[in-house]
C-alpha cells in the first residue's frame, strides 16, 4: 500500500496554496512514497523550480528511489560536508522508508541541516579532522564494520539517482527548456537534467568541490567566488528562499548571463 509523506505547510504563501502543491496525486520514479511534483514559479523572467518547498529538497526525491532499489540494505551511510544538503535528503528518505541513516560530518557546531537530520532519527558521527577525504574514509570504515549497511557515493553520484533526477525533470508540466542553470558540486542534478533535456544549453555554477569534466557532462560552467561554506551576500541572493551556501550563489550569474525564460533549479532552502 502506498504511503504518503507528511508535509508541513507553514511556509507556503497564499499563492502557492492556490496551486495545491500538496494535493498532487502523481508519484515520481519508482518509490512507494508519493511526493508532490516540483512546481515552477517565474522570478525576474527566470522559471524557477521551487524545491525549497519540499522538506529535504530535490535529492530527497532521488534518494527515495535509490533506497527502495536495495530492499535488503538496512542502513544507509553518507559522508557530508557541514553545509551539505544531501544529509537532510537522506534523513528524510530513510525516515519515510523505515531505514536507518548514518552521516559522518566535521566535528563542531551543527549546521541546521544536521540538527534537522537528527530530529528525523539520523545517526551523526563527528570527525575531528573534517576534511572531505577524512569524513569519507570514516564513512567507508563504518560500513566495513556494520553488516547490512551501504555507502552512498558523494553527491549521490549513481546512475539510479541521476535517472531519478531525469524522471523528476520530465514530470514538469513545461515545454522542454532551451536553457538550464544549476549550482554544481557533484554535478548529479545537472547530469540528470542533461539526460531529460538533451537539446538544452546547460550552465552550472561550481562551488567548493572541484567538479571534474565527467561530473560536468556537457554543461558550461562558471566558478563561484565563494568558498563552499561561505554564505551568499544578501544583496546577491535571489528573491525566494534558497540555500545560502548553495543555490543562492548562482543568482548573480543568472541575472548577468541567463536568457529570458531560462530554467533554474532551486534545490533547497
C-alpha positions as CSV (number, residue, x, y, z in Angstrom):
1,X,0.0,0.0,0.0
2,X,1.4,3.4,-0.9
3,X,2.3,5.7,1.9
4,X,2.0,9.5,1.8
5,X,4.7,11.5,3.3
6,X,3.6,14.2,5.8
7,X,4.4,17.8,4.9
8,X,4.4,21.0,6.8
9,X,2.5,23.8,5.0
10,X,3.6,26.6,7.3
11,X,6.0,28.2,4.8
12,X,3.6,28.4,1.9
13,X,2.1,31.7,1.0
14,X,-1.5,32.1,-0.4
15,X,-0.3,31.9,-4.0
16,X,1.4,28.6,-3.5
17,X,-1.6,27.2,-1.6
18,X,-3.8,28.0,-4.5
19,X,-1.5,25.8,-6.7
20,X,-2.5,22.9,-4.4
21,X,1.1,21.8,-4.2
22,X,0.4,19.2,-1.5
23,X,-2.5,17.6,-3.3
24,X,-0.8,16.3,-6.4
25,X,-1.7,12.6,-6.9
26,X,1.2,11.5,-9.2
27,X,4.2,9.8,-7.8
28,X,7.8,10.3,-9.0
29,X,10.1,7.5,-10.1
30,X,9.6,4.1,-8.6
31,X,9.4,5.0,-5.0
32,X,6.3,4.0,-3.0
33,X,6.4,7.4,-1.2
34,X,4.3,9.9,-3.1
35,X,6.0,13.2,-3.2
36,X,4.5,16.3,-4.8
37,X,5.8,17.2,-8.2
38,X,8.0,20.2,-8.3
39,X,6.4,23.5,-9.2
40,X,7.8,26.3,-11.3
41,X,7.3,30.0,-10.4
42,X,8.7,32.8,-12.6
43,X,11.0,35.3,-10.8
44,X,12.5,38.2,-12.7
45,X,11.9,36.4,-16.1
46,X,13.5,33.2,-14.9
47,X,11.5,30.0,-14.5
48,X,12.5,28.7,-11.1
49,X,11.9,25.1,-9.9
50,X,10.9,25.7,-6.3
51,X,12.1,22.6,-4.5
52,X,12.8,24.8,-1.5
53,X,9.1,24.0,-0.8
54,X,9.9,20.3,-0.3
55,X,11.4,19.4,3.1
56,X,14.7,17.7,2.3
57,X,14.9,19.3,-1.1
58,X,15.4,17.8,-4.6
59,X,17.7,14.9,-3.6
60,X,15.0,13.5,-1.2
61,X,13.1,12.5,-4.4
62,X,16.1,10.6,-5.8
63,X,17.2,9.1,-2.5
64,X,13.7,7.6,-2.0
65,X,14.1,5.8,-5.4
66,X,17.6,4.8,-4.6
67,X,16.9,3.4,-1.1
68,X,13.9,1.4,-2.3
69,X,16.1,-0.1,-5.1
70,X,18.0,-2.1,-2.4
71,X,15.4,-3.5,0.0
72,X,18.0,-5.7,1.8
73,X,20.0,-2.7,2.9
74,X,19.0,-1.8,6.5
75,X,21.3,1.2,7.0
76,X,22.4,3.9,4.6
77,X,25.7,5.8,5.2
78,X,26.9,9.1,3.8
79,X,29.8,11.5,4.3
80,X,28.6,15.1,4.3
81,X,30.3,18.5,4.5
82,X,28.8,20.5,7.3
83,X,26.7,22.5,4.9
84,X,25.8,19.6,2.6
85,X,22.1,19.3,1.8
86,X,22.2,15.6,1.0
87,X,22.5,14.7,4.7
88,X,18.9,16.0,5.2
89,X,17.7,14.5,2.0
90,X,18.9,11.1,3.1
91,X,17.5,11.5,6.6
92,X,14.0,12.2,5.2
93,X,14.3,9.3,2.7
94,X,15.3,6.8,5.4
95,X,12.6,8.2,7.8
96,X,10.0,7.8,5.1
97,X,11.1,4.2,4.3
98,X,11.8,2.9,7.7
99,X,15.6,2.6,7.2
100,X,18.5,3.8,9.4
101,X,20.6,6.8,8.2
102,X,24.1,7.4,9.4
103,X,26.1,10.5,8.3
104,X,29.7,11.4,9.1
105,X,30.2,15.2,9.4
106,X,33.0,17.5,10.6
107,X,33.1,17.9,14.4
108,X,31.9,21.2,15.9
109,X,28.7,23.3,15.9
110,X,26.0,21.7,13.9
111,X,24.5,23.3,10.8
112,X,20.7,23.4,10.8
113,X,20.7,20.6,8.2
114,X,22.4,18.3,10.7
115,X,20.1,19.4,13.5
116,X,17.0,18.6,11.4
117,X,18.6,15.3,10.3
118,X,19.0,14.3,14.0
119,X,15.3,15.1,14.6
120,X,14.5,12.6,11.9
121,X,16.4,9.9,13.7
122,X,19.7,10.2,11.7
123,X,22.8,8.9,13.5
124,X,25.5,11.5,13.3
125,X,29.2,10.7,13.6
126,X,31.5,13.6,14.1
127,X,35.1,13.6,12.7
128,X,37.7,15.8,14.4
129,X,39.5,16.3,11.1
130,X,36.7,17.5,9.0
131,X,38.3,17.4,5.5
132,X,36.1,15.7,2.9
133,X,38.5,12.8,2.4
134,X,38.6,12.2,6.2
135,X,34.8,12.0,6.6
136,X,34.6,9.8,3.5
137,X,37.2,7.4,4.9
138,X,35.3,7.3,8.3
139,X,32.0,6.5,6.5
140,X,33.7,3.7,4.5
141,X,35.2,2.3,7.6
142,X,31.8,2.4,9.3
143,X,30.2,0.4,6.5
144,X,33.0,-2.2,6.7
145,X,32.1,-2.9,10.4
146,X,28.3,-2.8,10.1
147,X,26.7,-5.6,8.2
148,X,23.6,-4.6,6.3
149,X,24.8,-1.1,5.7
150,X,25.8,0.5,2.4
151,X,27.6,3.7,1.4
152,X,26.0,6.3,-0.8
153,X,28.7,7.9,-3.1
154,X,29.5,11.6,-2.8
155,X,26.6,13.7,-4.0
156,X,24.6,10.6,-4.7
157,X,26.7,10.0,-7.9
158,X,24.9,6.8,-9.0
159,X,23.1,6.1,-12.2
160,X,19.9,5.3,-10.4
161,X,19.9,8.7,-8.7
162,X,20.8,10.5,-11.9
163,X,18.0,8.8,-13.7
164,X,15.6,9.7,-10.8
165,X,16.6,13.3,-11.3
166,X,15.9,12.9,-15.0
167,X,12.5,11.4,-14.4
168,X,11.6,14.2,-11.9
169,X,12.6,16.8,-14.6
170,X,10.4,15.0,-17.2
171,X,7.4,15.2,-14.8
172,X,7.4,19.0,-15.1
173,X,4.4,20.4,-17.0
174,X,6.5,22.6,-19.3
175,X,7.8,22.7,-22.8
176,X,11.4,21.4,-22.9
177,X,13.6,24.4,-21.8
178,X,16.2,25.8,-24.1
179,X,18.5,26.9,-21.3
180,X,19.1,25.4,-17.8
181,X,21.0,26.7,-14.8
182,X,22.0,24.9,-11.6
183,X,24.6,25.2,-8.9
184,X,27.1,22.4,-9.4
185,X,29.2,20.3,-6.9
186,X,29.0,16.6,-7.7
187,X,27.1,17.5,-10.9
188,X,24.4,14.9,-10.3
189,X,21.4,17.2,-10.7
190,X,22.9,18.8,-13.8
191,X,23.6,15.4,-15.5
192,X,20.0,14.3,-14.7
193,X,18.7,17.4,-16.4
194,X,21.0,16.9,-19.3
195,X,19.5,13.5,-19.8
196,X,16.0,14.9,-19.6
197,X,16.6,17.7,-22.0
198,X,19.3,16.7,-24.5
199,X,18.8,19.8,-26.7
200,X,19.0,22.4,-23.9
201,X,22.0,24.6,-23.3
202,X,23.1,23.8,-19.7
203,X,25.1,26.0,-17.4
204,X,26.5,25.2,-13.9
205,X,27.9,27.4,-11.2
206,X,30.7,25.5,-9.4
207,X,31.1,25.8,-5.7
208,X,33.5,24.1,-3.3
209,X,34.1,20.7,-4.8
210,X,36.4,20.7,-7.9
211,X,33.9,19.3,-10.3
212,X,35.6,17.1,-12.9
213,X,34.9,17.1,-16.6
214,X,33.0,13.8,-16.2
215,X,30.8,15.3,-13.5
216,X,30.0,18.4,-15.5
217,X,28.8,16.4,-18.5
218,X,28.1,18.9,-21.3
219,X,27.5,21.8,-19.0
220,X,29.4,25.0,-19.5
221,X,30.5,26.1,-16.0
222,X,31.4,29.2,-14.0
223,X,33.3,29.3,-10.8
224,X,31.7,31.0,-7.8
225,X,33.8,33.5,-5.9
226,X,32.5,31.9,-2.6
227,X,34.1,29.1,-0.7
228,X,31.6,26.2,-0.1
229,X,30.9,27.1,3.5
230,X,30.5,30.9,2.8
231,X,27.0,32.3,2.8
232,X,25.9,34.3,-0.2
233,X,25.8,38.1,0.5
234,X,22.3,39.4,1.0
235,X,22.5,41.8,-2.0
236,X,23.3,38.8,-4.3
237,X,20.6,36.5,-3.1
238,X,17.5,35.5,-5.2
239,X,14.0,36.8,-4.3
240,X,12.9,33.4,-3.0
241,X,14.1,31.1,-0.2
242,X,17.4,29.4,-1.4
243,X,20.3,27.7,0.4
244,X,22.7,30.5,1.4
245,X,25.7,28.2,0.9
246,X,24.4,26.5,-2.3
247,X,21.8,27.6,-4.8
248,X,21.7,31.3,-3.9
249,X,25.3,31.6,-5.3
250,X,24.1,31.1,-8.8
251,X,21.7,34.0,-8.9
252,X,24.2,36.7,-9.7
253,X,25.4,34.7,-12.7
254,X,21.8,34.1,-13.8
255,X,21.0,37.8,-13.6
256,X,24.0,38.7,-15.7
257,X,24.0,35.9,-18.3
258,X,20.8,33.9,-18.4
259,X,18.3,34.3,-21.3
260,X,14.7,35.3,-20.7
261,X,12.7,32.2,-19.8
262,X,15.7,30.1,-18.7
263,X,15.1,27.4,-16.2
264,X,16.8,27.5,-12.8
265,X,16.6,24.5,-10.4
266,X,16.5,25.6,-6.8
267,X,17.4,22.5,-4.8
268,X,16.5,23.6,-1.3
269,X,16.0,26.5,1.2
